[in-house]
Amino acid sequence: MMLRLAFKRAPLRRTALLLAMMAGFGLAASAQPLPPGSGLPAEVPPGVEKPLDQDMVAPPVVDPKPVETQKVPSNADPMQRADGFGEPAEMQPVPVLQKKSQARWDDGYASIVATLKEVDAEMTRLKLKPAGPSFIIYTATDDAGFEFEAAVPFEGATTEKPHGGMEFSASPAGKALRFTHRGSYDAMDPTYEQIANLLDAKDLEAQDLYIEEYRSDPRTTSEDDLVIDIWVPLK
């Protein structure tokens, strides 16, 4: 019974840390709308006839990038990346297919994996190729649970729009500190405590996003063997 109680308390400690680090920021989803002229077909206003040859024109390719992104190196192995502990780094944006979701702390990891698999299925339907580690972007937390975006990098192009509440976007970009966690999702408290301590010690101000990049594939990796880079974007 004591072990069970200790396990239940762990998510609340992690929640408090995330809430403390995010305090004062109005959290917003990281996805941005596609810009004008991005290749999406314009709707025909009511009362205006469609051009006679419209059905004969190939549908435009949907632009998956709301910002300029970098091509994901096909031979990059995230498991060969050196672990980090607070060193400054630059996050390069890559095109992603993402879905917003929410979860309770008690089943947070299962919800994350399930959402990633939903994105995988939609990517297969769109005939896009996964490319690179998946991202989990935290956008809001409270004592009960959290809201997040599951983002999967990809290669390729499509003539269709995503279904199921998913959208094309770009992964977070800019200057950040990188921290590596090895082990299960439910044992991340010490890593987040170290992050909070380092930010306090160096008087650093973070942005309103915390990103977990899963260097090991959470769909196939044992939870105890996870390797996760936590990116903390700075102002």
N, C-alpha and C positions, 0 to 999 in steps of 0.2 A: 504493500500500500504506500509506503513512503516513497518508493521509486516512482510509482505512478503519479503521486502528487508533485514530485520534483520535475517530472517530465511535463506536467501540465503548466507549471509556472514558467518554464523556459520561454514559450512564445510571448508571454506578457513582458518579460524582461527585454526581449528583443524589440517588442512594440514600443516600450518606453524609450529605448535608445533611438529608434527611427523617428519617433515623435519629437524627441528632444533635438535631434539633428535637423529635422525639417521645420522646427518651430519658427514662426514668423514669416513663413513663405506661403503664398497662395498657390497650392499645387494645381497643376494643369496637365492634361495629357500631352505627351511629347509629339504626337503625330501632328503634322501640318497638312492643310488641304492642298490639293494639287493646284499649281499656279495656272493662270490663264494661258491658253495656247499650249497646254501640255499634251495635246493629242486626243483628248476626250471628245467624242462627237457632240456637237451642239444640238439642242432640241429645236424642232421646227415650231415657231409660234403658231397658236391657234388661228385658223383661217387662211394660212399660207400653204399652198400646195407644195409637196415635195418635188424636187427635180425628177424628171422622168427617168434619168439614168442613175438615180441614187442607189437602187438595189443592185446595180451592176458594178458599183465601185467597191473595192476591197475595204473592209472595216479598218479604221486606223489602229495602229498599235498603241496600247495604253502605256503611257509613260509612268514607270513605277517610282520615279525619283522626284520628290518635291524640292530637293536641293541637289546641288552637284555632289555626286558620290564617287567613291573610289571602287575600282574593280577588285573583287575579292580574289587574292591569289589562289589558284586552284591547287597548288602544292603546299600551301601553308598548313602546318600541323600545330594546332593550338596547344597540344600536350607537350610540345617541345619548347614552349615559351617558358622563360625563367619565372619563378614565383616572385611576387612583389610585396612590399610592405610600405606603402605610402610614398613611393617615388613618383615624381611628376611624369606625366605621359600625355600624349595627344591622341584622342580618339578620332579615328577617321570614319566618316559616314559611309555606310554601304547600303544598297537597296534591300529593303526587307518587306515581307508580307507580315502583317501584325493583326492581333485581335485584342480588344479590351475585355477584361474579365475581372472577377472578384473572388475572394476565397476567405474562409475562416482560418484562423491560425492552426486549429487542430488538424485540418486536412489541407493545409496550404501547399505542400509539396505535391500531393496527388492532384490538386487542381491545376497547378502549373504544368505538370506533365500531360494531363488530359487536354489542356488548352493548346500546348505545343503540337499534340497529335492532330487536333482539329485543323491547325494551320497546315500541317503536313498534308492532310487529305485534300485541302483546298488547293495547295500548291501542285499536287499531282493532277487534279482536275484541270488546272490552268497550264499544265505541261511545262512547269518551271522546275529548275534543278536547285535543290538546297545547296548552299555554299557557305560554310563557316559556322562558328558556334552560335547558338541561340542566345537571345537577350531576354531578361525579365526586367521590366522597367516599373519601379514602384511609383505610383502617382498619388496615393493616399493611404493612410493607416489609422486604425484606432484599436481599442482593446479587443474588439470582437474579430477583426480581420483586416484585410487590405484590398485595395484596387491595384491592378497591374495591367501592363501590356506585354503580351508574349510576341516577340519579334524574331522571325527566322530569315536570315540572309538568303538570297537566291541569285541565280544567273538565268538569263534568258529574257524573253519578251512574250507578250500575249495580246490577243485582240479582244479579250473579254475582261469584264470587271469582276473583282472578287465578290463572292457571296458570303452569307452567314455572318454579317457584321464585320468582315475583315476589310482591310485597306492596304494599299501600297504606301510606303513611307520610306524614311531613311533612319538608320540607327543613330543614336546620340553622337554628337561630335564636339570637339573642343578640348581644352585643357582639363585634366582630372588627375586625381591620385588613384593609384591602383593597389588594391590589397588582395592577397590570395587566401582563400579558405580551402582546406582539404578536409573532407569528412562529410557527414550527413547534413542535410538542410536544417534539421532540428537541433544541431549542435553548433550553430553559428554565433551564439551569444558572445563567446570570448573574442571572436574576430570583430564584431561590431563594437564591443567595449574598447578594444584597442583603437579602432577608428575614431570613436568619440574622444578618447584620451589624447590622441595625436592632434586632432583638430583643436582641442582646447589648449594643448601645450604650445602650439604654433600660432594660435590666434587666427585660424583660417576660417573663412566664410564659404560655406558650400552653397551650391544652387539647390533648386527644389526637386532634384531627381537623384535617385540612387539606383544604380544599374548593376545587375548580376549577370555576368557573361559566363555561360556554362561551357568551360573548355572541354570537359568530358560530357558526352551526350547523356542527358538525364533520362532519355527514353530507354537506353540499353545498359547504362552503368549502374552497378549496385550503389545504393544511396551512401553507404559508408565509404565508397571510393570516389565520391564526387570531387572535382577540382573546379572551383568557382572563383573568377576574378570579380571583385566588387569595385566598381568605378565610382568615384566620388567627384563629380564635376565641381570646380571652384568658380567663384565669381571673379 
